[in-house]
């Protein structure tokens, strides 16, 4: 029998007057209208306000349209954290197109695959990456033409080679600064394409929608209580999950984008001092650069800077070091598929009264869902039921809600698998505490099974980071004829530190059960991604030849 419509559904239509699709493009429109003279971008000697930034983004959108690039066309960009990268985050989607920011550390073969798979119609190239892009363009399998837009940057110098494209400034000059862009027809429309750094096979293309980009940007504001006109330093690559959506976040707060071509301790410290930086993000290695910088370099650093850490839990030594600097560290967690961070270790005032060890334990947790994410839970992947909140029972972290990708481009099987049971499956194994806070125990592929016992590589790494000589550490499985697998520790020491493998093993024995203690210790610089994340897949390749140490 047909159900009678509710009185709240009768003659109450959705119209342009009472409903608009959510999009982060609305942030720059409002900021340029309300705060046109406020500083928007700093790059070297460049000072660009929000009125001019908005006009340049509209020029870019207009020029793309004139070049035949519009709705659902992909525009790739291989750029460092410079003004054109900020502008691309608005100008490309204003044209209705989809922004594909390319990892600047990738090899030409991988870039060629991404250009073809994403069906890029145009690519914006920084002079530093012209050689790798030239090779990638030559390696493409597709014969479809690509418009090449070449950026010039005085802080870098002339390009090593020309790609025969159009100059970025000339391209913008041909556009309309007053171009009347339109909201997306549907907030479910794609805004960005981000490729995962797959360790086997081809990377997967993660598709973001306008609604997700909008809600994660607002969540960033809420998690940080980010004030109006915040000064944000770009230590986090904008190619990584669209800079965790912070290009849009900064626009929402009419803030300042302090651009940074090179993530180096000296450059970071100088920028913080010179520009009054209030916020920055990065992997643990970025914060460690500051903590371990020479004291003379750190002299005069302002206190109260807010830092966000993701990629790995902050060890006690980092938290303590950041506190000495007077910086406020917030731990977030997420994946490419959930727009970067989608949980936050929301701190409580009473934690400040605890000793450093207990504060580190609490702050190392991945925390609770972002404000505008519907849910983040630890579920049993077999039953899809929540695990007991006892801090002991392991399950898989799963997400659902607005801050979740549309799916994987041209890969329905992977999309269906990722969303099985109505949740996004992260692949991260974790426990959940009585207060609802989540803590990762391991990636499912990183659990070491030794003699039938499961060993959390993260637990061993946490112990390694407690050693005063250790700058960075990673633990992977090493084949063992007796136990099947045993832990192998890769350790990067602080500058000037001297310690032996036996010292590291003795330190671990004090804090771990015997079967969890590394049987091999390898010293050296750890391989990292451009975001500072340790590449465990590379370490697994090396682990087979690591020399053993009797425990």
PyMOL commands that set and color helices and strands:
alter all, ss='L'
color gray80, all
select helices_A, chain A and resi 7-9+25-34+50-66+83-94+108-117+127-139+168-173+210-224+241-244+246-252+265-275+284-291+295-298+316-325+336-338+349-353+356-363+412-418+420-422+457-465+501-509+514-516+536-543
alter helices_A, ss='H'
color red, helices_A
select strands_A, chain A and resi 39-43+46-49+74-78+98-101+120-125+147-150+166-167+190-195+205-209+231-233+256-258+279-282+306-309+328-335+340-344+368-369+375-379+395-400+407-408+424-432+438-443+448-450+453-455+470-480+484-493+520-523
alter strands_A, ss='S'
color yellow, strands_A
deselect
rebuild
show_as cartoon
